[in-house]
Amino acid sequence: MFRYSEIIEKLPGILKIENARRMIRERNSSTKIVVLDDDSTGCQTVYDISILLNWKDPLLRETLFTEDIFYILTNSRAYSERKAMGINRTIAKNLMRLFNPDRLRIISRSDSTLRGHFYGEVMTLIRILGPFDGIVIAPYFREGKRVTLFDTHFILDDDQLIEVNETEFSKDPVFGYKNAYLPSWIEEKSKGFWKAKDTVSVSIEDIRVGGPERVKEMLLGVEGGKPIIVNALCDEDLEVFILGLIGAEKNGKKFLYRTAASFVKIRAGIEDRELITPPKMRRGLIVVGSYVKTTTVQLTKLLKGSKIDGIEVEIKRILDNYRLYLKELVEEIDKRLAKKSVVVYTEREYLKPGSESELEVGQKISKFLSDLVKGIKVRPDFMISKGGITSHMVAERGLKAKKVRVLGQISPGVPVWELGEESKYPRLLYVVFPGNVGSEETLLEVYRKFVD
């Protein structure tokens, strides 16, 4: 571990460029930014932007020609690499068919803790939309306290910089990894296709001392599809980098972006906005599928700190008798939801792999939770869904949503959607709560914003 306060004293001061976001927006005038998001939580920094849960004509065509930035929610982190590649391939081909690829800026948005199908998705997009001069790698995410320094990705915990490979996220049963040093992580995840020595580093010194011109100069020299590591400790660092990036693109360079959520906001030139204060409501439905430690602690605080009814979902019963158990729980949820708020949550001890893989069982659990929502008859006043994969499945399968609008954030890194007219509950406020975001009290605090 490293002490953050000691390190930043030795670094150049932050370079603040006045009206940087406005400048970025103005320079985006001839482009369309399309975010392919592998998880429903990736809109956690933006507002007044559409998300497509379906990428077919005519919905995709209409959105391409009416909106300058939008998300396509692939939910590919929930699937095998092969299926994730197939989803990205289909979307990329549809984009190529419907719009001039030279005017597209593609962001492959993924997890700020480095989980996801990095190599498979990036290579698929390169094959269809490329070639690219470079692949921008920017996992910095302010709201989650994830920063990149010395080409190493950290989580900031109070004043401690913890290398991300020392956290629970690197032990993920599907997306685990050994390296926080990004050149080595890239080599590891690409199985040696990209070597650590072949990556390009844009350092804090490049950004804060050299400014956009230095970044532009560096990027103009990148070719052959090399990975470009972006070091960033604050939003201002990304603003400088992106101004230089746009400058290089104006000079004919072409880049694909693989980033976390903060990059999306700044690449689009979206200004920061105050948190949302929702209207007071009587009863809500909360669905908790995430099983990471942060979620478990937050769930415990919610159950102890409120009068909400809790219903635990037993994983063994899902696997043993899906239909009967589903019918039983739907009836129980309707009965309780008619009177008060309800939280439905999976057992906290996540099952060990048996004959099926962790990913396959996780998909069954998410499907079950979405089928619960699909089956209920009592409309809640609002919903909160905990966990990215769960949130997508509940919205798409359970609520039949095809296009939603991001209204903003109710807590840092926690977005609120308004469901479209085609959904089961038109205009319902739907909170997409990432599993690994917030303090012990954040889930309880978000719930209280609606009911207290």
N, C-alpha and C positions, 0 to 999 in steps of 0.2 A: 504493500500500500504506500501511497505518497500523500503528503499534505498539500492540498490544493493551494492554500494561502501562501505557502513557501514557494511553490513553483511559479505562480503568476507574478510574483514580485520580480522574477528574473526575466520575464518575457516583455517584449515591446508592448506599449499601451494600445488599447483598442483604437482602431481607426474608424471614426464615425463619419459617414458621408451624409450630409444633409439631403433630405428628400430622396434617399436611395430607393425606396419602394416605388415612389412615383416615377423615377427615372427608369426603373425596370419595367413598369407597366407600359410606359411610352415606347420603349424599345421592343416590346412584345407585339406591337400593333399588327404585324403581318403574319403572326403565327397562331397555332392552336396548341394548347397544352393538354395532353391526354394522360391521365394517371391510371395505370393498370395496378390496382391495389390487391395484394394477396390476402388481405384481412380487412374486416369492416371497420377497424379502429383507425385506419390511416388518414381519415378526414379530421383528425383531432386538433388541427391547427387552423382550419379554414371556416368560412361561413358564406352563406348565400351562393352555394355551389351545388349543382346536381350530381347525384350518384346513380349510375345505371346498374341495375342488377340483372339486366338482360342486354345483350349486345347484338341483337338481330335488327334487320330492317323492319319497319321504317324508324324505329326508335333511335337507333344509332345515327342514321342519316340526318334525322331532324335535329338531334342534339349537336352534331358536328357543325351544322350550318347556322345554328342559332346561339351557341355558347362558345366563348373563347377558352374556357377551361372547364373540364368536368372529369369525374372519376368513372371508371368501369371497375366494378367490384368482382374480381375473379374468384375470391375465396380460395385461391390455389394452395395456400398453406395447409388447408384441410385435406389435401389429396396427395397421391403419390407423385413422384417427380414426373413420371410419364404422362399422367393426366394433366398435371400443371403445365407441362410443355404443350400439350394438345390444346388447352384452353388459350394459352398465349398465342399459339400458331393461328387459331381461328380468328381471334380478335385482330391480330396484326394483318391478316389477309383481308379482313373486312375493312379495316382502316385504309389499306392500300387501294382497295377497289373504290372506296367512296370519296377519297380526298387526296389532294396533292401531298405526297410524303415529304417533299422538301419544306413544306410549311408546318409539318407536325413536329412537336417536341414531346418525346415519349419519356415519362417517368415511370419506371418499374419500382413502385413503392413497396417497401418491406419493413421488417422489424428492426427497431433501433438497437435490439440486443443480438442482432446478427443471425436470427433464425429465419429459415425459409429456403426455397429452392433457388438459391443464387445462380449457380452455374447453368442449370437446365433452362431457367426462364430467360436469362440474359442471352445465352447462345441461340435460343429460339428466335428472339427478337432481332438479333444480329443477322441471322440467316435470311429473314424475310424483309426487314426494314433497312438493313445495312447495305454496304459496309459503313462502319463508323470509324472515325479517327481515334476515338477514345471512349472509355466507359467511366463515367463519373461515379465514384463510390463515396457517399456522404451519409453515414449513419448518425450524425449529430442530431440530437432531439432535446431541445431546451426543456420542455415541459416534463420530460421523464428524467432529467438530469443525466443525460448521456452525452459525453463529450469525447472529442478525438484530439489527441496531442502526441507529438513525436511518432505519428503514424500508428498510435495505439489507441484502442477504444476503451473508454472507462465509464463506470457509473459513479457519480458523485454522491457520496453519503456523508452528510454534514461537511466536514473539511477533509474527508478521505477520498482519494481517487482509487477506486477498486477496479483492477483490470477485469474486463467482462468475462474472461475465461475462468475467473475465480467465483462466479456467481452461479445461481441455480439454473440460469438460462442456458449456459453452456453444457449443462447436463441433460438437456432436453432429449427424450428417448428417440425422437425422429431427427431433430436438427442439431444435435450436439456438435461441439467443435473443441479444439485444443488451444487455439491461438487467439490472443487479443491484438497482437501486432499484425496490422492489416495486410502487409505484404505476404506474411506467412499464412494468414487466414485465407487470402485469395488463392494461394498455391494449394492449400489444404482442400478447400471446397471445390476447386476446379480440377482436383486430382492431377495437378501438375501441368495442366494446359497453359496456365499463366504461371511463370516463375516469380518468386518474390523479387528477384533482382530486376525484373522487367517492368515493375510498376513505377509510376510517376508520382512523386509526392509534392503537393502544394502545402508548404509549411505555414505555421503561424507567422513566422518572420516574413515569408513571401507576401502574405496577405496584409499584415499590419505595417510593414515597412515599404514594400513595393507597391501596394495598392492594386487597383484594377488593371493598370498598365502592365505590371509585373505578371499578374495572373494571365492576362491576355497573351503576353509574350511567351510564357511557358506553354500555354495551350496551343498556340500556333505551331509549336515545334513537335506536338504529339501526333503520331500516326500509327497505323497498323493495329488499331483497336486496343491499345494498351489501357489497363486499369489506371485511373487517376484517383489517388487518395486525397480527400479534402480534410485538412485539419481545421477544427472549429471549436471554440469555447463559448461563443455567444452568437446571437443572431447577426450582429454587425459583421462578424467574420464571414458569414455566408453571404451577406449583402455585397461585400467587396468581391468575393469569389465570383458571384453570379454576374455582377457587372462586367468583370473580366471575361467570363464565359460567353456572355452575349456578344461582347466585342469580337471574340474569336469566331463565333458563329457568323457574325456579319461579314467576316472575311473569308467565308466559305468552309470553315471547319464544321464537322458533323459529330455530335456526341449523343450517346445513350446515357440515361441517368438511372442509377440504382441507389435509392436513397431512403431515408426515414422521412417522417412527416414534416419536420421543420423546413426541409428543402422545398417542398411543394409550395408552402405559403410564400416563401421569399422568391422562388423562381417565378411565381405568378404576380409578384409585387403586391400582395395582399397586406394591408395595414393591420396592426393589432387592434383588437376590440375588447371591450369589457365583457365579462362573463354574463351569460343569460340568467335572468331571474324569471322562472316560470310562474304562471298563475297558480293559485292554490287550488288543490283538488282533493277529493274525498278518499279515493282508493286506487291503488295501483297494483300492477303485477310485476314482480321482479323474477327474472330467470337467471340462475347462476350455474354456468357450465364450467367455467375456468377452475382449475384445481391448483394453481400456483399458490405459494405460501401467502403472498399479499392478499389474494382473494379470500382465502380461508380465514385470515385474521379479520378482514373487513366484514365478512359474513357473520362471524361471531359477535362483533361489535354491533351490527345491525340487529341481530336477534335479541341481544341483551339490552340494547338502548332504545328499543321501540316496542310498540304493541302489535307489531306485524305478526301474522300467522305464518309459521314455517312448515313446509312440506318437503321431507327428504326423499329423494329418488334413489332407490336401491339398484345398483348397476346389475347385480346378478339376476334380478327379476326382469330387467330389460332383455337380457340375453336368453333367459329361460322361457319367458311367456310374454312376448312383446304386446300382442293385441289385448289380451285380458288385463294386463297391468296398465296399459294405456287407457282403456275404458274406465278402470277403477279410479285412476288419478284425475282424469278429466272431470268426472262426476264430483270428486272431492274438491277440486279447484273451483268449479262453478258454485258449489254450495258455500264455500268460504268467501269467495270473491264477491258474492252478492251482498255481503255484510261489511267487509273490511279488506285492507291490503293483504296480499299474500306474496311470500317469497318461496319459489320452488328451486331447490338446489340439489345437486348430485352429492352422493357420498364423498366425504373429503379424502378418504383413503382411495386413491385412484388404483384401479385393478392392475394386477401384474399381468404381463403378456402370457397368454396360454396358446391355444391353437391359432388364435388370430393375432395380428400385429396390433401394437398400440394405436397406430393410425386408423386401422379398420374399426377397432372398438370405439375410438373417439368419435368416428363418423356416426356410428350407431347411436351413441349417446346424444350427439347433437341432433340427429334425426328424430329421436324420441322426444326431446325437449320441444322441437319445432312442431311435432305432431300433437303434443299437448296443447300448444297455443292454437293450432289449427282446429282442434276439436272443441275448445271451450265455447260456450254460448254467451256468457256474461262479458260485455265490453268493459275493460278497465278504463279509468280516466287517463292513465298514462302507463308507460312500460319502461322498465330498465332491464337491459340484458347484459350480463357480465361474462366477458370473454369474447374474443374476436370471432372465432369460428361459430360459437353459439349464436352471436348476434346476427351474423349473416344468415344462418340456416333458419332462425326464427323469423327474420324479416321476409326472406324469399319464400320459404316453404310454408311457414306457419301463418304469416300475415299476407302472403300473395302480393308482395310489393315488387314492382318492376322499376320504378324510378322514384327517388326520394330527394328531399332538399335538406342540406345541412344548414341549420339555423345558426349554429355557433357552438360554444362550449359552456357547459353548466358548472364545470370545475376544470382546472388546467389539465388538458389532455383528454377530456371526456366530452365527446360531441353529442349534440341533440339533433335528431332527424325529425322532419315532418313527413309522414307517409303520404303517398299520392292517392288520387281519387280511385285508382284501380284496386287498392289494397282492401283487405278485410275490414279494416277500421280507418276510413279516410281521415286524414289530417290528425291522426293520433300522434302525440309527442312520444318519441321513442329514443331513449338514452342508450347509446352504445358505449359501454364501460369496459375499457381494456382490463385484462386480468392483472397486469403488473403495474398499474398506475395508481398513484395516490398514497396517502398515509393510512394508518389503521382506522381512522374515523371517516374517511372520505365517502364510502358507500352510504353510511348513516347520514352524513351531512347532505349528500345529494338527495336522498329520500326525503329528508326533512324540508328541503326547499320546496317540495311539492305539497306536503301534508301538514306542516306546522305553520 
